[in-house]
């Protein structure tokens, strides 16, 4: 089973590609404020480096938090959208062994909900 896993809760974003429990490749980069711009490009690059495409994915894994409100929102939006569009299961996990949990569990067709660790602090626009 080919699984793409992502973690976007901090300035350093992470992508992993697993097939049948074996890591095929990974990429870690300083995404910080460019996460929305770089995430899709990095996914395509990781898949291409391993001679795969999005249609070959069979499962999505995602770090669900706690962490950055914006980072989790962007990453889980991408993960949930891929799961929905490709009609493949998604599994969300947290903690130090989040990636191992994603590899082991089957997942479901239900979207992963971010676990921020606290209520989001949203301020009014200054303009």
N, C-alpha and C positions, 0 to 999 in steps of 0.2 A: 504494500500500500504506500503510495507516494504522498507525503505530507509536507506542506509548507507551514512553518511556525514563525511567529513574529512577536517581538517585544519592543514596545515603543513608549514605555513609561518614564524614560529619562532621556537626557540629551544624546546619549549614545544608543542608537537603535540597533537591533539585532534581527537577522533573518536566518533561518535554518531550513535545510531541505533533507528530509529523511525518506528512505525507501526500505520498507520491511524492518524498521527499527534500527537501521544503520545510517549514520550521517553521511550524506553525499557531499555536502558543502555548507558553508555558512559565510555570512558577511556581517561585519560590525563597522559602523561608521558614525561620525559625529554629525547627526542630523539636526539637532537642536531646533532652530527656528525654520529650517528648510525641510522638515519631515514630510509635509504634504507634497512638496516638490520632488523629493528624492525617493520616497518609498516605492512608488510604482516602478520607477527606473531600476531600482535595486532588485526588486522581485523579478523583473524580466531578465536582468543580467544574471542573477543566480540560476534561474531556470535554463537560460541559454548555455551557460558554462557547463551544465550537466546534461545537455542535449534533451531538455524537457520543455514543455510548454504548459500554459495554464490549463488546457483541456486534459492534460495527463494527471493533474492533481486529483487525489481521491479523498483528502482530508485536510482541514485547516486547523492549526493549533495557535492559540493566542494567550499571551500573558494578560490576565484580566485585572491586575492591580494588587495592592494599592500603588498609586503613583501619580504622575503629572496628569492633571485634568485634560489638558489639550492633547498631550501625547497619547493617552489612552483613548480619547475620543477619536482621534485620527486613525490610530492603528486598528481599533476594534471596528470602526466603520469600514475600513478596507477589508478586514478579515470576514466580517459578517456579509459584506457585499459579495465577496468571492464565493463564500459558502452558498449564498442564495442563488447567484447567477450560474454557478457550475452545478448546483443541486448536489453538493457534497456535504458530509457532516463537518461540524466544527466542535472543538473542545477548548474550553477556557480553563486556565489553571493559575494558581498563585504560589508564592513561596519559593524557596531556593531550588526545589526540584520541579518547578513548573514544566520544564521541557520534557522531563522524564514522564510526568503525568500525561502530557499531550501525546507522547508516543504510545503510552500504554492503553489509554482509554479510547473507546470507539467514537465518542462524540455524539452529537444529535443535530437535527435540523433547526433547533431553537437558537436564536441569536445569543451571543455572549454579552452579558451586561457588565459594564465597567464597575469595578469595586474601588472607589477613590480613596477609601480609608477615612474620609470625613466628608462633610457637606462641601460641595464646590463653592468657592469664594468668587462670585461674579460681581463685577463692579459696573456701574453705569458708564456709558461712553462719555468721554470728555469733550467731544465735539458736538 
